[in-house]
């Protein structure tokens, strides 16, 4: 090797290292700015989530209040929103969330809107993703979606973030929240949101977007649901409950679900004292005050002593619980948009066999269903490890 060649390679190596360091430095700087913005936004946070007197007065999807966010993902603008929706009875409710949109010119006609349904984070107001220090971190695939030019809106669901009835696994309420979030995004001019919609959700959010797709034609006919995608959806609540009746997941998720159902369906005989043991009833206030992602060890410590003695009867065969679980399971009606289901084969919460049953049921309704599995994916990783399948699916759907 000549000295000239050696010097050339040495200079190239120095230049390459400098470029990498510049990129890393830029990312660090952007991250620092984002974190600084996130911290500044903590001031006055409670005031934002306090509803004004006219919060319930307005059309579904109309904005109650909004504020621009400071700590935003790179090359985006974002807003925290409070908007109007309706519950399963059609009564007015309020929901909160965030809207994120890329910088730069939108396509002619506006941006496709992705309405994201988040997985279980808890049921207390403080467990709302939009309240967290980084309100975007849980929007799985957000960067990929923004880079495709979409506007992303993420609801907290009613009863989280701000005052409202509990909506945990209440399919119709969640579905309305997901659809009205799109309308709320459209009400922010700078979001440049069109009526073209992609629904994307994970676990509880998978159930939410499946219900949104089933309800959209009647509830929000002005929206064009172009594609629906769900990662390990909680599609069959009876199967989910049956699988986990006697384990720690059943106690944790069941604590959120039985509390919600006993509140929402009290008029139909959903008495929590009639389905849970006295020991299980006693821990409900503690369980429901804690958030899944930040208090998982504490939740399991509280739940552990009642594993195996959580329910006093099988809710999948005992009324009114059996009917309520069935009513809040997806697949009650077909929808026209193409559907992608991605499922991790190492998922121990939403079992692959249960997802396959839903997929076959959806196909039997004449729906256009794509089913993809990922061998190494768990329940927690499937939404990320399924992103390649999501992008391929959206390309095929022409969105």
Number of C-alpha atoms within 10 A of each C-alpha: 5 7 8 9 10 11 11 12 12 12 12 12 12 12 12 12 12 12 12 12 12 12 12 12 12 12 13 12 12 17 16 13 17 19 17 13 17 19 14 15 16 12 10 9 11 11 9 19 20 13 15 11 7 8 18 19 13 14 14 24 26 23 25 20 16 18 12 15 19 18 25 23 21 14 12 15 19 23 22 21 26 29 28 27 32 23 23 15 9 12 10 17 21 29 28 33 26 26 29 26 28 24 14 9 10 19 12 8 11 18 24 26 31 29 27 31 31 25 23 19 20 26 30 20 22 18 22 25 26 24 24 15 16 17 19 20 13 16 20 21 19 20 16 14 20 19 12 14 20 29 31 29 29 30 30 28 34 30 23 29 28 23 17 16 17 24 24 26 26 26 26 26 26 30 29 29 35 33 29 27 36 31 27 27 30 23 16 16 8 14 27 22 27 22 19 20 24 24 27 29 28 28 24 24 30 27 32 39 34 32 28 30 28 21 19 20 15 8 16 19 11 12 16 16 25 21 22 29 27 29 33 32 29 29 30 21 23 22 20 20 21 14 17 20 21 16 16 20 19 23 29 23 22 20 25 25 23 23 21 23 22 19 16 19 14 12 9 13 12 21 18 22 14 13 22 22 16 16 14 23 18 12 15 21 12 13 27 20 17 21 20 20 12 12 15 13 11 15 22 17 11 17 24 16 13 18 19 15 17 25 24 14 13 15 21 20 13 11 15 16 24 15 15 19 24 17 17 21 23 27 20 15 12 19 23 15 20 18 25 22 24 26 30 26 19 18 19 14 17 27 21 18 12 19 24 14 14 20 20 13 16 20 15 11 13 11 18 15 17 15 14 15 19 17 13 12 19 20 20 17 17 25 27 14 21 21 17 12 21 25 16 11 19 17 10 10 14 9 15
